[in-house]
Amino acid sequence: MSAVNWGEVFYTEWRRYGESKARAAEMNLRRLPVVVIAVDLDRATRAAALKQKHNLGYADAFAAELAMERGAWLVTADPEFSKLGRALSIFSLPRHEA
């Protein structure tokens, strides 16, 4: 998982449920076997190019870039990623509106 997307999860939890619930969610997420990948200049440039070419959200571009670089499936409920076509392997989850 990109560090940018980790931050997006934390921000979203805080916005919806408040700081204390966001911090609790962070503690729970840290227990999962998820590797958080730092963002460097090259990764940021590749993500920015994807954002521009495919009209993606900023954080979405980092998720897509990392999945493409690693040859991994992107697990998401966001239909936005379909813009990348066959360049990205997507495992679609059902959407849940909070």
N, CA, C and O atoms as a GROMACS GRO file, in nm:
protein
  392
    1MET      N    1   0.085  -0.118   0.000
    1MET     CA    2   0.000   0.000   0.000
    1MET      C    3   0.090   0.123   0.000
    1MET      O    4   0.186   0.132   0.076
    2SER      N    5   0.056   0.217  -0.084
    2SER     CA    6   0.132   0.342  -0.088
    2SER      C    7   0.110   0.422   0.041
    2SER      O    8   0.000   0.423   0.096
    3ALA      N    9   0.214   0.488   0.086
    3ALA     CA   10   0.202   0.575   0.204
    3ALA      C   11   0.098   0.684   0.181
    3ALA      O   12   0.032   0.727   0.276
    4VAL      N   13   0.082   0.727   0.057
    4VAL     CA   14  -0.020   0.828   0.027
    4VAL      C   15  -0.159   0.770   0.055
    4VAL      O   16  -0.245   0.840   0.110
    5ASN      N   17  -0.182   0.645   0.017
    5ASN     CA   18  -0.313   0.584   0.041
    5ASN      C   19  -0.336   0.554   0.188
    5ASN      O   20  -0.449   0.562   0.237
    6TRP      N   21  -0.229   0.519   0.260
    6TRP     CA   22  -0.240   0.502   0.405
    6TRP      C   23  -0.289   0.632   0.468
    6TRP      O   24  -0.379   0.632   0.552
    7GLY      N   25  -0.228   0.742   0.428
    7GLY     CA   26  -0.269   0.872   0.479
    7GLY      C   27  -0.413   0.906   0.442
    7GLY      O   28  -0.485   0.967   0.521
    8GLU      N   29  -0.455   0.865   0.322
    8GLU     CA   30  -0.592   0.891   0.280
    8GLU      C   31  -0.692   0.814   0.367
    8GLU      O   32  -0.798   0.867   0.401
    9VAL      N   33  -0.659   0.692   0.403
    9VAL     CA   34  -0.746   0.613   0.492
    9VAL      C   35  -0.758   0.683   0.628
    9VAL      O   36  -0.868   0.697   0.681
   10PHE      N   37  -0.645   0.726   0.682
   10PHE     CA   38  -0.645   0.793   0.811
   10PHE      C   39  -0.727   0.922   0.806
   10PHE      O   40  -0.809   0.948   0.895
   11TYR      N   41  -0.704   1.001   0.703
   11TYR     CA   42  -0.778   1.126   0.686
   11TYR      C   43  -0.928   1.102   0.675
   11TYR      O   44  -1.008   1.173   0.736
   12THR      N   45  -0.966   1.002   0.596
   12THR     CA   46  -1.109   0.972   0.575
   12THR      C   47  -1.175   0.930   0.706
   12THR      O   48  -1.286   0.973   0.736
   13GLU      N   49  -1.108   0.846   0.782
   13GLU     CA   50  -1.162   0.804   0.912
   13GLU      C   51  -1.180   0.924   1.005
   13GLU      O   52  -1.282   0.937   1.072
   14TRP      N   53  -1.080   1.011   1.009
   14TRP     CA   54  -1.086   1.130   1.095
   14TRP      C   55  -1.202   1.219   1.054
   14TRP      O   56  -1.280   1.264   1.138
   15ARG      N   57  -1.214   1.244   0.924
   15ARG     CA   58  -1.321   1.331   0.873
   15ARG      C   59  -1.459   1.275   0.907
   15ARG      O   60  -1.549   1.350   0.946
   16ARG      N   61  -1.477   1.146   0.892
   16ARG     CA   62  -1.608   1.084   0.914
   16ARG      C   63  -1.640   1.061   1.061
   16ARG      O   64  -1.754   1.080   1.104
   17TYR      N   65  -1.539   1.018   1.139
   17TYR     CA   66  -1.568   0.970   1.274
   17TYR      C   67  -1.493   1.041   1.386
   17TYR      O   68  -1.519   1.015   1.503
   18GLY      N   69  -1.401   1.130   1.352
   18GLY     CA   70  -1.326   1.203   1.453
   18GLY      C   71  -1.187   1.145   1.475
   18GLY      O   72  -1.156   1.033   1.434
   19GLU      N   73  -1.105   1.226   1.541
   19GLU     CA   74  -0.964   1.190   1.560
   19GLU      C   75  -0.945   1.060   1.639
   19GLU      O   76  -0.865   0.976   1.600
   20SER      N   77  -1.016   1.044   1.749
   20SER     CA   78  -0.993   0.926   1.833
   20SER      C   79  -1.026   0.797   1.757
   20SER      O   80  -0.954   0.698   1.770
   21LYS      N   81  -1.132   0.797   1.680
   21LYS     CA   82  -1.168   0.677   1.602
   21LYS      C   83  -1.066   0.655   1.491
   21LYS      O   84  -1.036   0.540   1.457
   22ALA      N   85  -1.013   0.763   1.433
   22ALA     CA   86  -0.912   0.749   1.329
   22ALA      C   87  -0.785   0.686   1.386
   22ALA      O   88  -0.723   0.600   1.324
   23ARG      N   89  -0.748   0.730   1.505
   23ARG     CA   90  -0.627   0.674   1.568
   23ARG      C   91  -0.649   0.528   1.606
   23ARG      O   92  -0.556   0.447   1.596
   24ALA      N   93  -0.768   0.493   1.650
   24ALA     CA   94  -0.799   0.353   1.681
   24ALA      C   95  -0.795   0.268   1.553
   24ALA      O   96  -0.743   0.157   1.554
   25ALA      N   97  -0.849   0.322   1.445
   25ALA     CA   98  -0.846   0.250   1.317
   25ALA      C   99  -0.702   0.230   1.272
   25ALA      O  100  -0.666   0.124   1.220
   26GLU      N  101  -0.619   0.333   1.292
   26GLU     CA  102  -0.478   0.321   1.255
   26GLU      C  103  -0.411   0.209   1.333
   26GLU      O  104  -0.334   0.131   1.276
   27MET      N  105  -0.438   0.199   1.461
   27MET     CA  106  -0.379   0.093   1.543
   27MET      C  107  -0.422  -0.045   1.492
   27MET      O  108  -0.342  -0.138   1.487
   28ASN      N  109  -0.549  -0.056   1.456
   28ASN     CA  110  -0.598  -0.183   1.401
   28ASN      C  111  -0.534  -0.215   1.267
   28ASN      O  112  -0.499  -0.331   1.241
   29LEU      N  113  -0.518  -0.116   1.182
   29LEU     CA  114  -0.456  -0.139   1.051
   29LEU      C  115  -0.309  -0.180   1.065
   29LEU      O  116  -0.259  -0.260   0.986
   30ARG      N  117  -0.241  -0.125   1.164
   30ARG     CA  118  -0.100  -0.159   1.184
   30ARG      C  119  -0.081  -0.306   1.221
   30ARG      O  120   0.028  -0.360   1.206
   31ARG      N  121  -0.185  -0.370   1.267
   31ARG     CA  122  -0.178  -0.512   1.302
   31ARG      C  123  -0.192  -0.603   1.180
   31ARG      O  124  -0.161  -0.722   1.187
   32LEU      N  125  -0.238  -0.548   1.070
   32LEU     CA  126  -0.257  -0.627   0.948
   32LEU      C  127  -0.125  -0.649   0.875
   32LEU      O  128  -0.032  -0.569   0.889
   33PRO      N  129  -0.116  -0.756   0.798
   33PRO     CA  130   0.007  -0.779   0.722
   33PRO      C  131   0.011  -0.694   0.594
   33PRO      O  132   0.011  -0.747   0.483
   34VAL      N  133   0.015  -0.562   0.613
   34VAL     CA  134   0.019  -0.468   0.502
   34VAL      C  135   0.154  -0.398   0.505
   34VAL      O  136   0.196  -0.346   0.608
   35VAL      N  137   0.220  -0.396   0.391
   35VAL     CA  138   0.346  -0.325   0.378
   35VAL      C  139   0.317  -0.188   0.318
   35VAL      O  140   0.255  -0.178   0.212
   36VAL      N  141   0.361  -0.085   0.387
   36VAL     CA  142   0.340   0.051   0.338
   36VAL      C  143   0.468   0.095   0.266
   36VAL      O  144   0.577   0.095   0.324
   37ILE      N  145   0.451   0.133   0.139
   37ILE     CA  146   0.563   0.169   0.054
   37ILE      C  147   0.577   0.321   0.049
   37ILE      O  148   0.481   0.392   0.018
   38ALA      N  149   0.696   0.369   0.080
   38ALA     CA  150   0.724   0.514   0.080
   38ALA      C  151   0.716   0.569  -0.062
   38ALA      O  152   0.728   0.495  -0.160
   39VAL      N  153   0.695   0.698  -0.071
   39VAL     CA  154   0.690   0.766  -0.200
   39VAL      C  155   0.820   0.842  -0.220
   39VAL      O  156   0.862   0.922  -0.136
   40ASP      N  157   0.884   0.815  -0.333
   40ASP     CA  158   1.004   0.890  -0.369
   40ASP      C  159   0.974   0.971  -0.496
   40ASP      O  160   0.862   0.968  -0.548
   41LEU      N  161   1.072   1.042  -0.543
   41LEU     CA  162   1.054   1.130  -0.658
   41LEU      C  163   1.010   1.054  -0.784
   41LEU      O  164   0.920   1.099  -0.854
   42ASP      N  165   1.072   0.941  -0.811
   42ASP     CA  166   1.035   0.863  -0.930
   42ASP      C  167   0.891   0.812  -0.922
   42ASP      O  168   0.816   0.821  -1.020
   43ARG      N  169   0.852   0.760  -0.806
   43ARG     CA  170   0.715   0.709  -0.789
   43ARG      C  171   0.615   0.824  -0.802
   43ARG      O  172   0.510   0.809  -0.865
   44ALA      N  173   0.648   0.938  -0.744
   44ALA     CA  174   0.558   1.054  -0.753
   44ALA      C  175   0.543   1.100  -0.897
   44ALA      O  176   0.434   1.140  -0.938
   45THR      N  177   0.650   1.096  -0.974
   45THR     CA  178   0.644   1.137  -1.114
   45THR      C  179   0.558   1.040  -1.195
   45THR      O  180   0.477   1.083  -1.276
   46ARG      N  181   0.576   0.910  -1.172
   46ARG     CA  182   0.494   0.810  -1.244
   46ARG      C  183   0.347   0.824  -1.206
   46ARG      O  184   0.260   0.814  -1.293
   47ALA      N  185   0.318   0.847  -1.079
   47ALA     CA  186   0.179   0.865  -1.035
   47ALA      C  187   0.119   0.992  -1.097
   47ALA      O  188   0.004   0.992  -1.140
   48ALA      N  189   0.197   1.098  -1.102
   48ALA     CA  190   0.148   1.222  -1.162
   48ALA      C  191   0.116   1.203  -1.310
   48ALA      O  192   0.018   1.259  -1.360
   49ALA      N  193   0.198   1.125  -1.380
   49ALA     CA  194   0.171   1.097  -1.521
   49ALA      C  195   0.042   1.018  -1.537
   49ALA      O  196  -0.037   1.046  -1.628
   50LEU      N  197   0.019   0.920  -1.450
   50LEU     CA  198  -0.107   0.844  -1.456
   50LEU      C  199  -0.226   0.935  -1.427
   50LEU      O  200  -0.330   0.924  -1.492
   51LYS      N  201  -0.211   1.023  -1.329
   51LYS     CA  202  -0.319   1.117  -1.296
   51LYS      C  203  -0.354   1.200  -1.418
   51LYS      O  204  -0.472   1.216  -1.452
   52GLN      N  205  -0.253   1.252  -1.484
   52GLN     CA  206  -0.277   1.338  -1.600
   52GLN      C  207  -0.336   1.260  -1.718
   52GLN      O  208  -0.433   1.304  -1.779
   53LYS      N  209  -0.279   1.145  -1.749
   53LYS     CA  210  -0.323   1.067  -1.866
   53LYS      C  211  -0.463   1.009  -1.850
   53LYS      O  212  -0.536   0.997  -1.949
   54HIS      N  213  -0.501   0.973  -1.727
   54HIS     CA  214  -0.626   0.899  -1.706
   54HIS      C  215  -0.726   0.975  -1.619
   54HIS      O  216  -0.831   0.921  -1.583
   55ASN      N  217  -0.694   1.101  -1.587
   55ASN     CA  218  -0.786   1.183  -1.507
   55ASN      C  219  -0.824   1.115  -1.376
   55ASN      O  220  -0.941   1.109  -1.339
   56LEU      N  221  -0.724   1.065  -1.306
   56LEU     CA  222  -0.745   0.999  -1.177
   56LEU      C  223  -0.733   1.100  -1.064
   56LEU      O  224  -0.674   1.206  -1.080
   57GLY      N  225  -0.789   1.064  -0.949
   57GLY     CA  226  -0.764   1.141  -0.828
   57GLY      C  227  -0.617   1.124  -0.789
   57GLY      O  228  -0.553   1.027  -0.829
   58TYR      N  229  -0.566   1.216  -0.711
   58TYR     CA  230  -0.424   1.213  -0.675
   58TYR      C  231  -0.386   1.084  -0.602
   58TYR      O  232  -0.293   1.015  -0.643
   59ALA      N  233  -0.456   1.052  -0.495
   59ALA     CA  234  -0.423   0.931  -0.420
   59ALA      C  235  -0.448   0.806  -0.503
   59ALA      O  236  -0.374   0.708  -0.492
   60ASP      N  237  -0.552   0.808  -0.587
   60ASP     CA  238  -0.581   0.694  -0.674
   60ASP      C  239  -0.464   0.667  -0.768
   60ASP      O  240  -0.433   0.551  -0.797
   61ALA      N  241  -0.400   0.772  -0.815
   61ALA     CA  242  -0.286   0.756  -0.906
   61ALA      C  243  -0.171   0.683  -0.837
   61ALA      O  244  -0.101   0.605  -0.901
   62PHE      N  245  -0.151   0.707  -0.707
   62PHE     CA  246  -0.046   0.637  -0.634
   62PHE      C  247  -0.080   0.489  -0.615
   62PHE      O  248   0.007   0.403  -0.625
   63ALA      N  249  -0.206   0.460  -0.589
   63ALA     CA  250  -0.248   0.320  -0.576
   63ALA      C  251  -0.228   0.247  -0.708
   63ALA      O  252  -0.176   0.135  -0.710
   64ALA      N  253  -0.268   0.308  -0.817
   64ALA     CA  254  -0.254   0.247  -0.949
   64ALA      C  255  -0.107   0.229  -0.985
   64ALA      O  256  -0.068   0.124  -1.035
   65GLU      N  257  -0.027   0.331  -0.960
   65GLU     CA  258   0.116   0.323  -0.994
   65GLU      C  259   0.183   0.209  -0.920
   65GLU      O  260   0.261   0.134  -0.980
   66LEU      N  261   0.155   0.195  -0.792
   66LEU     CA  262   0.219   0.090  -0.714
   66LEU      C  263   0.175  -0.048  -0.761
   66LEU      O  264   0.258  -0.138  -0.774
   67ALA      N  265   0.048  -0.066  -0.786
   67ALA     CA  266  -0.001  -0.195  -0.836
   67ALA      C  267   0.061  -0.229  -0.971
   67ALA      O  268   0.100  -0.344  -0.994
   68MET      N  269   0.069  -0.132  -1.060
   68MET     CA  270   0.127  -0.156  -1.191
   68MET      C  271   0.277  -0.188  -1.180
   68MET      O  272   0.326  -0.279  -1.246
   69GLU      N  273   0.348  -0.115  -1.096
   69GLU     CA  274   0.491  -0.137  -1.080
   69GLU      C  275   0.520  -0.275  -1.022
   69GLU      O  276   0.618  -0.340  -1.060
   70ARG      N  277   0.435  -0.320  -0.931
   70ARG     CA  278   0.454  -0.449  -0.866
   70ARG      C  279   0.389  -0.565  -0.941
   70ARG      O  280   0.408  -0.681  -0.904
   71GLY      N  281   0.312  -0.535  -1.046
   71GLY     CA  282   0.238  -0.640  -1.117
   71GLY      C  283   0.134  -0.703  -1.027
   71GLY      O  284   0.107  -0.823  -1.036
   72ALA      N  285   0.076  -0.622  -0.940
   72ALA     CA  286  -0.020  -0.669  -0.840
   72ALA      C  287  -0.163  -0.631  -0.879
   72ALA      O  288  -0.185  -0.543  -0.962
   73TRP      N  289  -0.256  -0.698  -0.819
   73TRP     CA  290  -0.397  -0.663  -0.834
   73TRP      C  291  -0.427  -0.546  -0.743
   73TRP      O  292  -0.377  -0.539  -0.631
   74LEU      N  293  -0.508  -0.454  -0.792
   74LEU     CA  294  -0.556  -0.343  -0.710
   74LEU      C  295  -0.694  -0.381  -0.660
   74LEU      O  296  -0.786  -0.400  -0.740
   75VAL      N  297  -0.710  -0.393  -0.529
   75VAL     CA  298  -0.838  -0.428  -0.468
   75VAL      C  299  -0.907  -0.298  -0.432
   75VAL      O  300  -0.855  -0.219  -0.353
   76THR      N  301  -1.026  -0.275  -0.490
   76THR     CA  302  -1.094  -0.148  -0.471
   76THR      C  303  -1.243  -0.161  -0.498
   76THR      O  304  -1.288  -0.251  -0.569
   77ALA      N  305  -1.318  -0.069  -0.440
   77ALA     CA  306  -1.461  -0.056  -0.471
   77ALA      C  307  -1.484   0.065  -0.560
   77ALA      O  308  -1.598   0.095  -0.595
   78ASP      N  309  -1.377   0.133  -0.597
   78ASP     CA  310  -1.387   0.257  -0.675
   78ASP      C  311  -1.386   0.226  -0.825
   78ASP      O  312  -1.287   0.175  -0.877
   79PRO      N  313  -1.495   0.257  -0.895
   79PRO     CA  314  -1.500   0.229  -1.039
   79PRO      C  315  -1.408   0.319  -1.121
   79PRO      O  316  -1.388   0.295  -1.240
   80GLU      N  317  -1.353   0.421  -1.060
   80GLU     CA  318  -1.265   0.516  -1.126
   80GLU      C  319  -1.145   0.449  -1.195
   80GLU      O  320  -1.097   0.497  -1.297
   81PHE      N  321  -1.099   0.338  -1.139
   81PHE     CA  322  -0.980   0.272  -1.191
   81PHE      C  323  -1.002   0.204  -1.325
   81PHE      O  324  -0.906   0.168  -1.393
   82SER      N  325  -1.127   0.187  -1.364
   82SER     CA  326  -1.154   0.125  -1.494
   82SER      C  327  -1.100   0.210  -1.609
   82SER      O  328  -1.085   0.161  -1.721
   83LYS      N  329  -1.071   0.337  -1.583
   83LYS     CA  330  -1.014   0.427  -1.684
   83LYS      C  331  -0.880   0.377  -1.736
   83LYS      O  332  -0.839   0.413  -1.847
   84LEU      N  333  -0.812   0.295  -1.657
   84LEU     CA  334  -0.681   0.247  -1.697
   84LEU      C  335  -0.688   0.125  -1.789
   84LEU      O  336  -0.585   0.082  -1.842
   85GLY      N  337  -0.806   0.069  -1.807
   85GLY     CA  338  -0.822  -0.044  -1.896
   85GLY      C  339  -0.739  -0.163  -1.853
   85GLY      O  340  -0.730  -0.195  -1.734
   86ARG      N  341  -0.679  -0.228  -1.950
   86ARG     CA  342  -0.603  -0.351  -1.924
   86ARG      C  343  -0.464  -0.325  -1.866
   86ARG      O  344  -0.391  -0.420  -1.836
   87ALA      N  345  -0.426  -0.200  -1.852
   87ALA     CA  346  -0.296  -0.167  -1.794
   87ALA      C  347  -0.289  -0.201  -1.646
   87ALA      O  348  -0.181  -0.208  -1.588
   88LEU      N  349  -0.406  -0.223  -1.585
   88LEU     CA  350  -0.414  -0.246  -1.441
   88LEU      C  351  -0.509  -0.362  -1.413
   88LEU      O  352  -0.621  -0.364  -1.463
   89SER      N  353  -0.464  -0.458  -1.332
   89SER     CA  354  -0.550  -0.569  -1.289
   89SER      C  355  -0.629  -0.524  -1.167
   89SER      O  356  -0.571  -0.488  -1.065
   90ILE      N  357  -0.762  -0.528  -1.178
   90ILE     CA  358  -0.848  -0.479  -1.071
   90ILE      C  359  -0.934  -0.591  -1.016
   90ILE      O  360  -0.995  -0.667  -1.091
   91PHE      N  361  -0.938  -0.602  -0.883
   91PHE     CA  362  -1.032  -0.688  -0.814
   91PHE      C  363  -1.136  -0.596  -0.752
   91PHE      O  364  -1.108  -0.526  -0.655
   92SER      N  365  -1.256  -0.596  -0.811
   92SER     CA  366  -1.359  -0.502  -0.768
   92SER      C  367  -1.439  -0.554  -0.650
   92SER      O  368  -1.490  -0.666  -0.651
   93LEU      N  369  -1.449  -0.472  -0.549
   93LEU     CA  370  -1.530  -0.499  -0.431
   93LEU      C  371  -1.664  -0.427  -0.446
   93LEU      O  372  -1.673  -0.329  -0.519
   94PRO      N  373  -1.768  -0.475  -0.378
   94PRO     CA  374  -1.894  -0.400  -0.380
   94PRO      C  375  -1.877  -0.266  -0.311
   94PRO      O  376  -1.802  -0.254  -0.214
   95ARG      N  377  -1.946  -0.165  -0.360
   95ARG     CA  378  -1.938  -0.031  -0.301
   95ARG      C  379  -2.019  -0.025  -0.173
   95ARG      O  380  -2.128  -0.083  -0.163
   96HIS      N  381  -1.965   0.046  -0.075
   96HIS     CA  382  -2.033   0.067   0.052
   96HIS      C  383  -2.035   0.217   0.078
   96HIS      O  384  -1.929   0.279   0.087
   97GLU      N  385  -2.151   0.273   0.089
   97GLU     CA  386  -2.164   0.416   0.118
   97GLU      C  387  -2.183   0.434   0.267
   97GLU      O  388  -2.272   0.373   0.326
   98ALA      N  389  -2.100   0.517   0.328
   98ALA     CA  390  -2.109   0.541   0.474
   98ALA      C  391  -2.207   0.651   0.502
   98ALA      O  392  -2.229   0.686   0.618
   0.00000   0.00000   0.00000
